[in-house]
Each structure stands twice: as structure tokens, then as C-alpha cells.
């Protein structure tokens, strides 16, 4: 199995929880610096006011994104993130650490996928 390199953004409890979940429960996942040029996906768990800008930057870079709640603090900022996603770029919004479910959004269509938990849970 190849390693999936996931950049975790944030320095608080939620970011630490996501990094710990990736390390303990997701086989093949490695938490790395979001600045790593080989990062495959991004988890945003920073302060709410930074979510929209970080999500847009990651989506523009072609990286799938799991963003903690809320996507953004205002409706216009949420709309901006959704517009980036609708431009055909990948975006993922998900649940809390260990929740195991995420929705993958592409072109306005949603499909449930298992992303953050793997067989090590069973």
C-alpha cells in the first residue's frame, strides 16, 4: 500500500486530534507539514476565521480538503469555497476525528466515501 501524505493545518486540540487519528487508525497515512511539496491531501483544523482562505488555497493547489466545522464563519466565504469546488477542483468536507465518513464533492455531485478510518479499527 502506498503512503498518503496528509498535511494537517492548525496548532490546537482539533489539529492534534486529527494528527493522532491519522497516526493511530489510518493505515498508510502519514501526517506531514502542509508545506511539504509531496502532500496528497489537507486537513484544516485551524481557527475558524482561517478556514475559507486555507480551503481555497488547498483546492486551487489540487489537493482534497477535509475542513473542520465551520467551513467558514460567513455565508459569502462559504460561497467562495463552493465556487472553487464547482470550478472542477477537488474538495472534501468531513466529520470530526474518528468519524470515518466524509463527502467527496466533485462537480456538484456528492458521494459518500470512507476516508479517515481503515481496517485497523476492526
MOPAC internal coordinates of N, CA, C and O (Angstrom, degrees):
PM7 1SCF
backbone

  N    0.0000 0     0.00 0     0.00 0    0    0    0
  C    1.4447 1     0.00 0     0.00 0    1    0    0
  C    1.5237 1   108.66 1     0.00 0    2    1    0
  O    1.2310 1   119.80 1   -44.86 1    3    2    1
  N    1.3120 1   118.00 1   135.14 1    3    2    1
  C    1.4496 1   120.89 1   178.89 1    5    3    2
  C    1.5285 1   109.87 1   -81.72 1    6    5    3
  O    1.2310 1   121.15 1   -25.93 1    7    6    5
  N    1.3091 1   115.40 1   154.07 1    7    6    5
  C    1.4574 1   121.37 1  -179.80 1    9    7    6
  C    1.5125 1   110.13 1   -80.70 1   10    9    7
  O    1.2310 1   120.71 1   -43.32 1   11   10    9
  N    1.3400 1   116.24 1   136.68 1   11   10    9
  C    1.4568 1   122.96 1   173.45 1   13   11   10
  C    1.5198 1   106.47 1  -101.90 1   14   13   11
  O    1.2310 1   120.89 1   -60.63 1   15   14   13
  N    1.3221 1   115.91 1   119.37 1   15   14   13
  C    1.4658 1   121.18 1  -176.70 1   17   15   14
  C    1.5258 1   108.52 1   -94.98 1   18   17   15
  O    1.2310 1   121.12 1   -64.62 1   19   18   17
  N    1.3346 1   115.46 1   115.38 1   19   18   17
  C    1.4583 1   121.03 1  -174.29 1   21   19   18
  C    1.5221 1   109.50 1  -115.11 1   22   21   19
  O    1.2310 1   121.07 1   -60.30 1   23   22   21
  N    1.3288 1   115.55 1   119.70 1   23   22   21
  C    1.4585 1   121.64 1   177.16 1   25   23   22
  C    1.5125 1   109.80 1   -83.14 1   26   25   23
  O    1.2310 1   120.24 1   -54.89 1   27   26   25
  N    1.3220 1   117.15 1   125.11 1   27   26   25
  C    1.4608 1   122.56 1   179.19 1   29   27   26
  C    1.5243 1   108.20 1  -105.41 1   30   29   27
  O    1.2310 1   120.85 1   -57.66 1   31   30   29
  N    1.3467 1   115.98 1   122.34 1   31   30   29
  C    1.4556 1   121.96 1  -179.23 1   33   31   30
  C    1.5234 1   108.39 1  -103.31 1   34   33   31
  O    1.2310 1   120.37 1   -55.09 1   35   34   33
  N    1.3193 1   116.90 1   124.91 1   35   34   33
  C    1.4566 1   121.80 1   177.50 1   37   35   34
  C    1.5125 1   110.34 1   135.34 1   38   37   35
  O    1.2310 1   121.10 1   -25.07 1   39   38   37
  N    1.3319 1   115.51 1   154.93 1   39   38   37
  C    1.4562 1   120.45 1  -178.18 1   41   39   38
  C    1.5198 1   112.25 1  -122.93 1   42   41   39
  O    1.2310 1   120.11 1  -174.46 1   43   42   41
  N    1.3176 1   117.39 1     5.54 1   43   42   41
  C    1.4551 1   121.03 1  -176.19 1   45   43   42
  C    1.5148 1   113.37 1   -98.85 1   46   45   43
  O    1.2310 1   121.66 1    15.19 1   47   46   45
  N    1.3263 1   114.44 1  -164.81 1   47   46   45
  C    1.4583 1   122.75 1  -176.94 1   49   47   46
  C    1.5231 1   112.19 1   -60.77 1   50   49   47
  O    1.2310 1   119.88 1   135.65 1   51   50   49
  N    1.3360 1   117.83 1   -44.35 1   51   50   49
  C    1.4758 1   120.16 1  -177.50 1   53   51   50
  C    1.5266 1   110.91 1   -64.87 1   54   53   51
  O    1.2310 1   119.86 1   137.55 1   55   54   53
  N    1.3163 1   117.87 1   -42.45 1   55   54   53
  C    1.4666 1   119.94 1   178.62 1   57   55   54
  C    1.5191 1   110.32 1   -62.95 1   58   57   55
  O    1.2310 1   120.65 1   137.29 1   59   58   57
  N    1.3225 1   116.36 1   -42.71 1   59   58   57
  C    1.4666 1   119.97 1   178.01 1   61   59   58
  C    1.5249 1   110.77 1   -62.72 1   62   61   59
  O    1.2310 1   120.10 1   139.86 1   63   62   61
  N    1.3325 1   117.41 1   -40.14 1   63   62   61
  C    1.4705 1   121.06 1   177.60 1   65   63   62
  C    1.5257 1   111.35 1   -62.11 1   66   65   63
  O    1.2310 1   120.40 1   137.01 1   67   66   65
  N    1.3225 1   116.83 1   -42.99 1   67   66   65
  C    1.4651 1   120.34 1   179.08 1   69   67   66
  C    1.5331 1   110.68 1   -64.10 1   70   69   67
  O    1.2310 1   120.56 1   134.43 1   71   70   69
  N    1.3259 1   116.54 1   -45.57 1   71   70   69
  C    1.4696 1   119.99 1   179.52 1   73   71   70
  C    1.5285 1   110.44 1   -61.73 1   74   73   71
  O    1.2310 1   120.29 1   137.87 1   75   74   73
  N    1.3308 1   117.05 1   -42.13 1   75   74   73
  C    1.4634 1   121.04 1   178.80 1   77   75   74
  C    1.5357 1   110.90 1   -64.98 1   78   77   75
  O    1.2310 1   120.04 1   137.50 1   79   78   77
  N    1.3205 1   117.53 1   -42.50 1   79   78   77
  C    1.4695 1   121.49 1   178.26 1   81   79   78
  C    1.5207 1   110.72 1   -61.28 1   82   81   79
  O    1.2310 1   120.39 1   135.47 1   83   82   81
  N    1.3217 1   116.86 1   -44.53 1   83   82   81
  C    1.4652 1   120.35 1   178.20 1   85   83   82
  C    1.5213 1   110.65 1   -60.23 1   86   85   83
  O    1.2310 1   120.68 1   135.21 1   87   86   85
  N    1.3198 1   116.31 1   -44.79 1   87   86   85
  C    1.4633 1   121.16 1  -177.73 1   89   87   86
  C    1.5314 1   111.92 1   -66.76 1   90   89   87
  O    1.2310 1   120.30 1   136.26 1   91   90   89
  N    1.3229 1   117.03 1   -43.74 1   91   90   89
  C    1.4635 1   120.71 1  -173.68 1   93   91   90
  C    1.5194 1   114.56 1   -84.31 1   94   93   91
  O    1.2310 1   119.90 1   146.95 1   95   94   93
  N    1.3174 1   117.80 1   -33.05 1   95   94   93
  C    1.4578 1   119.24 1  -167.04 1   97   95   94
  C    1.5188 1   116.61 1  -120.98 1   98   97   95
  O    1.2310 1   119.32 1   168.91 1   99   98   97
  N    1.2906 1   118.90 1   -11.09 1   99   98   97
  C    1.4660 1   119.92 1  -176.85 1  101   99   98
  C    1.5277 1   108.96 1  -111.59 1  102  101   99
  O    1.2310 1   121.04 1   -81.06 1  103  102  101
  N    1.3319 1   115.62 1    98.94 1  103  102  101
  C    1.4579 1   118.61 1  -179.50 1  105  103  102
  C    1.5310 1   108.91 1   -66.27 1  106  105  103
  O    1.2310 1   121.42 1   -44.07 1  107  106  105
  N    1.3040 1   114.88 1   135.93 1  107  106  105
  C    1.4532 1   119.99 1   179.65 1  109  107  106
  C    1.5149 1   113.77 1    88.72 1  110  109  107
  O    1.2310 1   119.86 1   177.53 1  111  110  109
  N    1.3489 1   117.87 1    -2.47 1  111  110  109
  C    1.4676 1   120.49 1   179.38 1  113  111  110
  C    1.5174 1   109.90 1   -99.76 1  114  113  111
  O    1.2310 1   121.20 1   -36.02 1  115  114  113
  N    1.3134 1   115.31 1   143.98 1  115  114  113
  C    1.4570 1   121.54 1   176.57 1  117  115  114
  C    1.5183 1   108.20 1  -133.73 1  118  117  115
  O    1.2310 1   120.00 1   -57.38 1  119  118  117
  N    1.3243 1   117.60 1   122.62 1  119  118  117
  C    1.4613 1   121.74 1   175.93 1  121  119  118
  C    1.5222 1   107.81 1   -77.28 1  122  121  119
  O    1.2310 1   121.00 1   -54.18 1  123  122  121
  N    1.3301 1   115.69 1   125.82 1  123  122  121
  C    1.4645 1   121.55 1  -177.59 1  125  123  122
  C    1.5183 1   109.37 1  -132.31 1  126  125  123
  O    1.2310 1   120.78 1    -8.20 1  127  126  125
  N    1.3124 1   116.11 1   171.80 1  127  126  125
  C    1.4557 1   121.14 1   174.56 1  129  127  126
  C    1.5211 1   109.37 1   -64.68 1  130  129  127
  O    1.2310 1   120.70 1   -42.17 1  131  130  129
  N    1.3077 1   116.28 1   137.83 1  131  130  129
  C    1.4672 1   119.73 1   178.90 1  133  131  130
  C    1.5302 1   110.60 1   -64.95 1  134  133  131
  O    1.2310 1   120.12 1   160.40 1  135  134  133
  N    1.3294 1   117.38 1   -19.60 1  135  134  133
  C    1.4637 1   121.38 1   177.88 1  137  135  134
  C    1.5265 1   112.44 1   -80.37 1  138  137  135
  O    1.2310 1   120.34 1   172.25 1  139  138  137
  N    1.3238 1   116.95 1    -7.75 1  139  138  137
  C    1.4677 1   121.46 1   178.93 1  141  139  138
  C    1.5307 1   108.68 1   -60.63 1  142  141  139
  O    1.2310 1   119.46 1   -54.71 1  143  142  141
  N    1.3247 1   118.63 1   125.29 1  143  142  141
  C    1.4690 1   119.98 1  -178.06 1  145  143  142
  C    1.5322 1   113.36 1   -65.52 1  146  145  143
  O    1.2310 1   120.25 1   161.82 1  147  146  145
  N    1.3248 1   117.12 1   -18.18 1  147  146  145
  C    1.4604 1   120.34 1  -178.99 1  149  147  146
  C    1.5284 1   113.10 1   -99.41 1  150  149  147
  O    1.2310 1   119.92 1  -165.53 1  151  150  149
  N    1.3338 1   117.75 1    14.47 1  151  150  149
  C    1.4651 1   120.82 1  -179.86 1  153  151  150
  C    1.5369 1   109.22 1   -62.47 1  154  153  151
  O    1.2310 1   120.74 1   -43.02 1  155  154  153
  N    1.3384 1   116.18 1   136.98 1  155  154  153
  C    1.4719 1   121.35 1  -178.32 1  157  155  154
  C    1.5210 1   113.06 1   -95.69 1  158  157  155
  O    1.2310 1   120.12 1   150.06 1  159  158  157
  N    1.3265 1   117.38 1   -29.94 1  159  158  157
  C    1.4655 1   122.31 1  -177.05 1  161  159  158
  C    1.5213 1   107.96 1  -154.45 1  162  161  159
  O    1.2310 1   120.98 1   -13.69 1  163  162  161
  N    1.3420 1   115.73 1   166.31 1  163  162  161
  C    1.4553 1   120.91 1  -175.74 1  165  163  162
  C    1.5234 1   110.14 1  -131.13 1  166  165  163
  O    1.2310 1   120.92 1   -44.08 1  167  166  165
  N    1.3379 1   115.84 1   135.92 1  167  166  165
  C    1.4606 1   122.63 1   170.45 1  169  167  166
  C    1.5225 1   106.39 1  -109.15 1  170  169  167
  O    1.2310 1   120.57 1   -55.51 1  171  170  169
  N    1.3326 1   116.52 1   124.49 1  171  170  169
  C    1.4645 1   120.98 1   179.62 1  173  171  170
  C    1.5282 1   108.16 1  -104.78 1  174  173  171
  O    1.2310 1   121.24 1   -65.51 1  175  174  173
  N    1.3218 1   115.24 1   114.49 1  175  174  173
  C    1.4635 1   121.69 1  -179.89 1  177  175  174
  C    1.5267 1   109.24 1  -136.70 1  178  177  175
  O    1.2310 1   121.06 1  -139.99 1  179  178  177
  N    1.3035 1   115.59 1    40.01 1  179  178  177
  C    1.4599 1   122.46 1   179.86 1  181  179  178
  C    1.5323 1   108.61 1   -96.06 1  182  181  179
  O    1.2310 1   120.38 1     9.31 1  183  182  181
  N    1.3308 1   116.89 1  -170.69 1  183  182  181
  C    1.4629 1   120.69 1   178.99 1  185  183  182
  C    1.5295 1   109.85 1   -60.59 1  186  185  183
  O    1.2310 1   120.79 1   -37.05 1  187  186  185
  N    1.3209 1   116.09 1   142.95 1  187  186  185
  C    1.4702 1   122.10 1  -176.77 1  189  187  186
  C    1.5265 1   113.48 1   -49.86 1  190  189  187
  O    1.2310 1   120.14 1   141.72 1  191  190  189
  N    1.3247 1   117.33 1   -38.28 1  191  190  189
  C    1.4653 1   120.56 1  -176.12 1  193  191  190
  C    1.5282 1   112.76 1   -68.18 1  194  193  191
  O    1.2310 1   119.93 1   167.35 1  195  194  193
  N    1.3252 1   117.74 1   -12.65 1  195  194  193
  C    1.4712 1   120.76 1   179.97 1  197  195  194
  C    1.5229 1   113.10 1   -98.41 1  198  197  195
  O    1.2310 1   120.08 1   169.26 1  199  198  197
  N    1.3254 1   117.45 1   -10.74 1  199  198  197
  C    1.4639 1   121.36 1  -172.20 1  201  199  198
  C    1.5235 1   113.71 1   -57.07 1  202  201  199
  O    1.2310 1   119.68 1   129.45 1  203  202  201
  N    1.3243 1   118.22 1   -50.55 1  203  202  201
  C    1.4722 1   120.60 1  -174.78 1  205  203  202
  C    1.5263 1   111.81 1   -60.81 1  206  205  203
  O    1.2310 1   120.42 1   129.85 1  207  206  205
  N    1.3284 1   116.81 1   -50.15 1  207  206  205
  C    1.4694 1   119.70 1  -178.77 1  209  207  206
  C    1.5258 1   111.69 1   -61.55 1  210  209  207
  O    1.2310 1   120.63 1   137.09 1  211  210  209
  N    1.3376 1   116.40 1   -42.91 1  211  210  209
  C    1.4624 1   119.67 1   179.44 1  213  211  210
  C    1.5251 1   111.84 1   -66.69 1  214  213  211
  O    1.2310 1   120.24 1   139.10 1  215  214  213
  N    1.3331 1   117.15 1   -40.90 1  215  214  213
  C    1.4680 1   120.84 1   179.41 1  217  215  214
  C    1.5249 1   110.31 1   -63.79 1  218  217  215
  O    1.2310 1   120.21 1   135.57 1  219  218  217
  N    1.3234 1   117.20 1   -44.43 1  219  218  217
  C    1.4635 1   120.84 1   179.12 1  221  219  218
  C    1.5253 1   110.10 1   -62.29 1  222  221  219
  O    1.2310 1   120.14 1   136.14 1  223  222  221
  N    1.3155 1   117.34 1   -43.86 1  223  222  221
  C    1.4727 1   120.15 1  -179.84 1  225  223  222
  C    1.5257 1   110.78 1   -61.72 1  226  225  223
  O    1.2310 1   120.30 1   136.09 1  227  226  225
  N    1.3290 1   117.03 1   -43.91 1  227  226  225
  C    1.4636 1   120.14 1  -179.60 1  229  227  226
  C    1.5222 1   111.42 1   -66.93 1  230  229  227
  O    1.2310 1   120.46 1   137.74 1  231  230  229
  N    1.3174 1   116.72 1   -42.26 1  231  230  229
  C    1.4640 1   120.58 1   179.86 1  233  231  230
  C    1.5223 1   110.30 1   -64.58 1  234  233  231
  O    1.2310 1   120.18 1   138.38 1  235  234  233
  N    1.3179 1   117.27 1   -41.62 1  235  234  233
  C    1.4735 1   120.67 1   177.47 1  237  235  234
  C    1.5175 1   111.59 1   -63.20 1  238  237  235
  O    1.2310 1   120.65 1   150.86 1  239  238  237
  N    1.3377 1   116.37 1   -29.14 1  239  238  237
  C    1.4619 1   120.67 1   177.52 1  241  239  238
  C    1.5272 1   111.60 1   -81.33 1  242  241  239
  O    1.2310 1   120.61 1   179.99 1  243  242  241
  N    1.3441 1   116.45 1    -0.01 1  243  242  241
  C    1.4571 1   120.61 1   177.60 1  245  243  242
  C    1.5164 1   114.19 1    80.84 1  246  245  243
  O    1.2310 1   120.34 1  -160.30 1  247  246  245
  N    1.3311 1   116.95 1    19.70 1  247  246  245
  C    1.4610 1   120.96 1  -178.44 1  249  247  246
  C    1.5198 1   110.73 1  -100.65 1  250  249  247
  O    1.2310 1   119.87 1   -45.88 1  251  250  249
  N    1.3293 1   117.85 1   134.12 1  251  250  249
  C    1.4739 1   119.92 1   171.26 1  253  251  250
  C    1.5245 1   109.11 1   -62.78 1  254  253  251
  O    1.2310 1   120.66 1   -33.70 1  255  254  253
  N    1.3271 1   116.33 1   146.30 1  255  254  253
  C    1.4565 1   122.03 1  -174.06 1  257  255  254
  C    1.5157 1   111.03 1  -127.21 1  258  257  255
  O    1.2310 1   120.75 1   -47.13 1  259  258  257
  N    1.3314 1   116.16 1   132.87 1  259  258  257
  C    1.4583 1   121.69 1   167.91 1  261  259  258
  C    1.5191 1   104.62 1  -112.85 1  262  261  259
  O    1.2310 1   120.54 1   -68.42 1  263  262  261
  N    1.3245 1   116.57 1   111.58 1  263  262  261
  C    1.4602 1   121.32 1  -176.09 1  265  263  262
  C    1.5172 1   109.74 1  -109.36 1  266  265  263
  O    1.2310 1   121.17 1   -49.09 1  267  266  265
  N    1.3326 1   115.37 1   130.91 1  267  266  265
  C    1.4609 1   120.86 1   175.00 1  269  267  266
  C    1.5257 1   109.24 1   -62.27 1  270  269  267
  O    1.2310 1   121.20 1   -19.37 1  271  270  269
  N    1.3157 1   115.32 1   160.63 1  271  270  269
  C    1.4625 1   121.09 1   176.64 1  273  271  270
  C    1.5285 1   109.25 1   -73.26 1  274  273  271
  O    1.2310 1   119.05 1   -35.79 1  275  274  273
  N    1.3054 1   119.42 1   144.21 1  275  274  273
  C    1.4610 1   127.96 1   -10.30 1  277  275  274
  C    1.5264 1   110.72 1   -82.12 1  278  277  275
  O    1.2310 1   120.67 1   -19.07 1  279  278  277
  N    1.3083 1   116.32 1   160.93 1  279  278  277
  C    1.4609 1   119.68 1   176.33 1  281  279  278
  C    1.5248 1   109.75 1   -57.15 1  282  281  279
  O    1.2310 1   120.73 1   138.93 1  283  282  281
  N    1.3223 1   116.22 1   -41.07 1  283  282  281
  C    1.4597 1   123.42 1   176.45 1  285  283  282
  C    1.5258 1   107.82 1  -160.76 1  286  285  283
  O    1.2310 1   119.69 1   -22.14 1  287  286  285
  N    1.3256 1   118.20 1   157.86 1  287  286  285
  C    1.4591 1   119.49 1  -177.49 1  289  287  286
  C    1.5267 1   114.99 1   -76.50 1  290  289  287
  O    1.2310 1   119.75 1   164.10 1  291  290  289
  N    1.3274 1   118.08 1   -15.90 1  291  290  289
  C    1.4642 1   119.82 1  -179.03 1  293  291  290
  C    1.5269 1   110.87 1  -128.26 1  294  293  291
  O    1.2310 1   121.33 1   -23.57 1  295  294  293
  N    1.3139 1   115.06 1   156.43 1  295  294  293
  C    1.4630 1   119.98 1   178.32 1  297  295  294
  C    1.5275 1   112.05 1   -61.13 1  298  297  295
  O    1.2310 1   119.13 1   133.57 1  299  298  297
  N    1.3481 1   119.26 1   -46.43 1  299  298  297
  C    1.4719 1   118.42 1   179.41 1  301  299  298
  C    1.5320 1   113.26 1   -57.96 1  302  301  299
  O    1.2310 1   120.25 1   142.70 1  303  302  301
  N    1.3345 1   117.13 1   -37.30 1  303  302  301
  C    1.4654 1   119.29 1   177.99 1  305  303  302
  C    1.5219 1   111.45 1   -68.24 1  306  305  303
  O    1.2310 1   120.25 1   141.82 1  307  306  305
  N    1.3263 1   117.12 1   -38.18 1  307  306  305
  C    1.4707 1   120.40 1   175.88 1  309  307  306
  C    1.5180 1   110.31 1   -62.63 1  310  309  307
  O    1.2310 1   120.51 1   137.03 1  311  310  309
  N    1.3215 1   116.63 1   -42.97 1  311  310  309
  C    1.4660 1   121.30 1   179.39 1  313  311  310
  C    1.5299 1   110.01 1   -60.30 1  314  313  311
  O    1.2310 1   120.43 1   139.93 1  315  314  313
  N    1.3231 1   116.77 1   -40.07 1  315  314  313
  C    1.4788 1   120.91 1   179.15 1  317  315  314
  C    1.5316 1   110.44 1   -60.88 1  318  317  315
  O    1.2310 1   120.02 1   136.70 1  319  318  317
  N    1.3281 1   117.57 1   -43.30 1  319  318  317
  C    1.4634 1   120.73 1   179.30 1  321  319  318
  C    1.5213 1   110.18 1   -65.82 1  322  321  319
  O    1.2310 1   120.31 1   137.00 1  323  322  321
  N    1.3261 1   117.01 1   -43.00 1  323  322  321
  C    1.4675 1   120.96 1  -179.93 1  325  323  322
  C    1.5251 1   110.59 1   -63.55 1  326  325  323
  O    1.2310 1   120.09 1   141.30 1  327  326  325
  N    1.3153 1   117.43 1   -38.70 1  327  326  325
  C    1.4800 1   120.21 1   177.85 1  329  327  326
  C    1.5295 1   111.22 1   -62.37 1  330  329  327
  O    1.2310 1   120.31 1   140.63 1  331  330  329
  N    1.3093 1   117.01 1   -39.37 1  331  330  329
  C    1.4697 1   119.72 1   176.20 1  333  331  330
  C    1.5184 1   110.26 1   -61.64 1  334  333  331
  O    1.2310 1   120.76 1   136.01 1  335  334  333
  N    1.3239 1   116.16 1   -43.99 1  335  334  333
  C    1.4683 1   120.53 1   179.44 1  337  335  334
  C    1.5192 1   110.59 1   -62.16 1  338  337  335
  O    1.2310 1   120.64 1   137.59 1  339  338  337
  N    1.3017 1   116.38 1   -42.41 1  339  338  337
  C    1.4708 1   120.12 1  -178.41 1  341  339  338
  C    1.5150 1   112.66 1   -69.80 1  342  341  339
  O    1.2310 1   120.44 1   165.02 1  343  342  341
  N    1.3241 1   116.76 1   -14.98 1  343  342  341
  C    1.4589 1   120.49 1   177.40 1  345  343  342
  C    1.5267 1   110.72 1   -74.31 1  346  345  343
  O    1.2310 1   120.96 1  -175.63 1  347  346  345
  N    1.3428 1   115.78 1     4.37 1  347  346  345
  C    1.4555 1   119.56 1   176.37 1  349  347  346
  C    1.5061 1   114.17 1    96.57 1  350  349  347
  O    1.2310 1   120.58 1  -170.39 1  351  350  349
  N    1.3025 1   116.49 1     9.61 1  351  350  349
  C    1.4612 1   120.45 1   179.17 1  353  351  350
  C    1.5274 1   109.24 1   -94.56 1  354  353  351
  O    1.2310 1   119.86 1   -29.04 1  355  354  353
  N    1.3411 1   117.88 1   150.96 1  355  354  353
  C    1.4590 1   120.06 1  -177.23 1  357  355  354
  C    1.5246 1   112.35 1   -71.69 1  358  357  355
  O    1.2310 1   120.50 1   -36.79 1  359  358  357
  N    1.3131 1   116.65 1   143.21 1  359  358  357
  C    1.4656 1   121.23 1   174.03 1  361  359  358
  C    1.5146 1   108.48 1  -150.65 1  362  361  359
  O    1.2310 1   120.83 1   -39.13 1  363  362  361
  N    1.3056 1   116.03 1   140.87 1  363  362  361
  C    1.4581 1   121.14 1   177.29 1  365  363  362
  C    1.5125 1   108.15 1  -131.13 1  366  365  363
  O    1.2310 1   120.64 1   -50.59 1  367  366  365
  N    1.3206 1   116.37 1   129.41 1  367  366  365
  C    1.4566 1   119.14 1   171.05 1  369  367  366
  C    1.5131 1   106.51 1  -114.18 1  370  369  367
  O    1.2310 1   119.96 1   -33.00 1  371  370  369
  N    1.3006 1   117.67 1   147.00 1  371  370  369
  C    1.4504 1   117.89 1  -171.65 1  373  371  370
  C    1.4977 1   115.28 1  -144.57 1  374  373  371
  O    1.2310 1   122.16 1     9.52 1  375  374  373
  N    1.3176 1   113.48 1  -170.48 1  375  374  373
  C    1.4492 1   122.30 1  -177.51 1  377  375  374
  C    1.5153 1   110.85 1   -96.01 1  378  377  375
  O    1.2310 1   121.44 1     1.43 1  379  378  377
  N    1.3099 1   114.85 1  -178.57 1  379  378  377
  C    1.4623 1   121.84 1   178.23 1  381  379  378
  C    1.5175 1   110.42 1   -67.59 1  382  381  379
  O    1.2310 1   119.95 1   -13.35 1  383  382  381
  N    1.3417 1   117.70 1   166.65 1  383  382  381
  C    1.4607 1   120.49 1  -178.25 1  385  383  382
  C    1.5244 1   111.92 1   -53.53 1  386  385  383
  O    1.2310 1   120.84 1   -45.44 1  387  386  385
  N    1.3136 1   115.99 1   134.56 1  387  386  385
  C    1.4557 1   120.59 1   177.85 1  389  387  386
  C    1.5124 1   113.54 1    81.00 1  390  389  387
  O    1.2310 1   120.00 1   177.27 1  391  390  389
  N    1.3388 1   117.61 1    -2.73 1  391  390  389
  C    1.4552 1   120.44 1  -178.14 1  393  391  390
  C    1.5050 1   112.67 1   -67.78 1  394  393  391
  O    1.2310 1   120.33 1   150.24 1  395  394  393
  N    1.3160 1   116.97 1   -29.76 1  395  394  393
  C    1.4466 1   121.43 1   171.12 1  397  395  394
  C    1.5066 1   116.10 1    83.40 1  398  397  395
  O    1.2310 1   118.75 1   164.89 1  399  398  397
  N    1.2877 1   119.99 1   -15.11 1  399  398  397
  C    1.4518 1   121.41 1  -178.61 1  401  399  398
  C    1.5263 1   109.95 1  -114.99 1  402  401  399
  O    1.2310 1   120.73 1   -34.41 1  403  402  401
  N    1.2660 1   116.21 1   145.59 1  403  402  401
  C    1.4596 1   121.94 1   172.63 1  405  403  402
  C    1.5097 1   107.02 1  -146.00 1  406  405  403
  O    1.2310 1   120.60 1   -23.34 1  407  406  405
  N    1.2921 1   116.45 1   156.66 1  407  406  405
  C    1.4565 1   120.38 1   175.65 1  409  407  406
  C    1.5122 1   107.80 1  -107.38 1  410  409  407
  O    1.2310 1   121.30 1   -52.44 1  411  410  409
  N    1.3036 1   115.12 1   127.56 1  411  410  409
  C    1.4534 1   118.91 1   176.93 1  413  411  410
  C    1.5207 1   106.75 1   -96.17 1  414  413  411
  O    1.2310 1   121.13 1   -53.44 1  415  414  413
  N    1.3039 1   115.45 1   126.56 1  415  414  413
  C    1.4589 1   121.51 1  -177.60 1  417  415  414
  C    1.5163 1   108.51 1  -108.74 1  418  417  415
  O    1.2310 1   120.50 1   -50.10 1  419  418  417
  N    1.2848 1   116.65 1   129.90 1  419  418  417
  C    1.4628 1   120.61 1   175.04 1  421  419  418
  C    1.5244 1   107.03 1  -151.52 1  422  421  419
  O    1.2310 1   121.43 1   -60.90 1  423  422  421
  N    1.3207 1   114.87 1   119.10 1  423  422  421
  C    1.4536 1   119.62 1   177.82 1  425  423  422
  C    1.5243 1   113.29 1    61.16 1  426  425  423
  O    1.2310 1   120.17 1  -148.59 1  427  426  425
  N    1.3405 1   117.28 1    31.41 1  427  426  425
  C    1.4517 1   120.27 1   177.54 1  429  427  426
  C    1.5156 1   114.47 1    83.89 1  430  429  427
  O    1.2310 1   119.59 1   174.38 1  431  430  429
  N    1.3307 1   118.38 1    -5.62 1  431  430  429
  C    1.4640 1   122.05 1  -178.89 1  433  431  430
  C    1.5279 1   108.99 1  -101.35 1  434  433  431
  O    1.2310 1   120.59 1   -42.04 1  435  434  433
  N    1.3308 1   116.47 1   137.96 1  435  434  433
  C    1.4624 1   120.12 1  -178.72 1  437  435  434
  C    1.5166 1   110.38 1  -113.27 1  438  437  435
  O    1.2310 1   121.70 1   -41.88 1  439  438  437
  N    1.3016 1   114.36 1   138.12 1  439  438  437
  C    1.4603 1   120.64 1   176.43 1  441  439  438
  C    1.5140 1   107.69 1  -134.31 1  442  441  439
  O    1.2310 1   120.41 1   -49.22 1  443  442  441
  N    1.3328 1   116.82 1   130.78 1  443  442  441
  C    1.4590 1   120.27 1   178.17 1  445  443  442
  C    1.5280 1   109.11 1   -71.89 1  446  445  443
  O    1.2310 1   120.73 1   -47.77 1  447  446  445
  N    1.3065 1   116.21 1   132.23 1  447  446  445
  C    1.4608 1   119.85 1   176.55 1  449  447  446
  C    1.5214 1   109.31 1  -135.99 1  450  449  447
  O    1.2310 1   120.32 1   -30.55 1  451  450  449
  N    1.2916 1   117.00 1   149.45 1  451  450  449
  C    1.4633 1   122.67 1   173.59 1  453  451  450
  C    1.5202 1   106.05 1   -87.22 1  454  453  451
  O    1.2310 1   120.70 1   -56.54 1  455  454  453
  N    1.3188 1   116.27 1   123.46 1  455  454  453
  C    1.4576 1   117.28 1  -178.12 1  457  455  454
  C    1.5093 1   113.92 1  -128.30 1  458  457  455
  O    1.2310 1   119.29 1   134.81 1  459  458  457
  N    1.2877 1   118.95 1   -45.19 1  459  458  457
  C    1.4500 1   119.55 1  -166.60 1  461  459  458
  C    1.5337 1   113.87 1   -94.60 1  462  461  459
  O    1.2310 1   120.23 1   169.56 1  463  462  461
  N    1.3276 1   117.17 1   -10.44 1  463  462  461
  C    1.4494 1   119.29 1   175.30 1  465  463  462
  C    1.5094 1   108.73 1  -120.21 1  466  465  463
  O    1.2310 1   120.54 1   -31.50 1  467  466  465
  N    1.3063 1   116.57 1   148.50 1  467  466  465
  C    1.4494 1   121.43 1   179.23 1  469  467  466
  C    1.5178 1   109.52 1  -131.48 1  470  469  467
  O    1.2310 1   120.71 1    10.15 1  471  470  469
  N    1.2990 1   116.25 1  -169.85 1  471  470  469
  C    1.4492 1   122.78 1  -173.67 1  473  471  470
  C    1.5195 1   113.59 1   -61.49 1  474  473  471
  O    1.2310 1   119.10 1   162.35 1  475  474  473
  N    1.3165 1   119.33 1   -17.65 1  475  474  473
  C    1.4645 1   120.69 1   180.00 1  477  475  474
  C    1.5283 1   111.31 1   -63.50 1  478  477  475
  O    1.2310 1   120.11 1   162.16 1  479  478  477
  N    1.3302 1   117.40 1   -17.84 1  479  478  477
  C    1.4595 1   120.68 1   178.73 1  481  479  478
  C    1.5213 1   111.59 1   -73.36 1  482  481  479
  O    1.2310 1   119.89 1   155.08 1  483  482  481
  N    1.3181 1   117.81 1   -24.92 1  483  482  481
  C    1.4643 1   120.09 1  -175.20 1  485  483  482
  C    1.5095 1   113.17 1   -85.95 1  486  485  483
  O    1.2310 1   120.10 1   180.00 1  487  486  485

